[in-house]
């Protein structure tokens, strides 16, 4: 995720039970999306799947000042289940994404 200049995600994307964080764009993982038959491979194998997905997407937003990659199809293993984190598949980060898109357009009384 690209983010504010101080390295932290935009405040609207940080809400309780729906954490987001800056993903490392680990340069050595770029080898995982190299392809012999295409400009770039759209999937990789082994560890670092969300990182390689972000590296893949970065190839298409090089001239964009800000972008975000959110794995909304994440799953929670039973040992990590808790408030706001049901066991099994979930729509990870949807609440934070909704707030990020909704709040700037919602009139509030100051």
Secondary structure, 3 states (H helix, E strand, C coil): CCCCCCCCCCHHHCECCECCCCCCCCHHHHHHHCCCCCCCCCCCCCCCHHHHHHHHHHCCCCCCCCCCCCCCCCEECHHHCECCECCEECCCCHHHHHHHHHHHHCCCCC
